């Protein structure tokens, strides 16, 4: 998951201000962190006035919530979007969730934006925690459905195990800034997948 396009050079004020604020949040919250990014920095990056900022987002927390919601609607997380690909089999889609992170790694691996927001919130942002919980549950449910489509003997167990491997890889890669983690995770996931399919009826 990379940062969004820089807002540098955007017109100040006027139409599109809300979108510029969201673009600034997408870039700064992800690369710098939520707590490290103050409203002043967001205002500067979005090229809006303080008044315009607060018209669209009465609080910074409101902006954090909308920043996360965009990953569920307009700008899905790349790895999770792999589960929607029509050119892959269900089994291939399950392994493809690790692919966007492999190869040339960015200068800094930041991990999952939902996970990061919950950690930074430290229990003080219940709305953000609820958003993250719903998102993670939905992702896990999609993995279970995909496992069933792949013909796994126990799709519930396989989907949940894939979620654990993927989330663990995200956290470890962010902690060590090492994309190799995802290659290792995919290999472990493939071992699980092969075993699950071989024990399925007709496997």
Secondary structure, DSSP 4 states (H G I P E B T S, - for coil): -PPPPP-TTPPSSSTTHHHHHHHHHHHHHHHH-TTTS-HHHHHHHHT--HHHHHHH-SSHHHHHHHHHHGGGTTS--HHHHGGG-SSS-HHHHHHHTTGGGSSSPPSS----HHHHHHHHHTTS-HHHHHHHHHHHHHHHHHHHHHHHHHT-TTHHHHHHHHHHHHHHHHHHHHHHT-THHHHHHHHHHHHHHHHHHHTSTT-
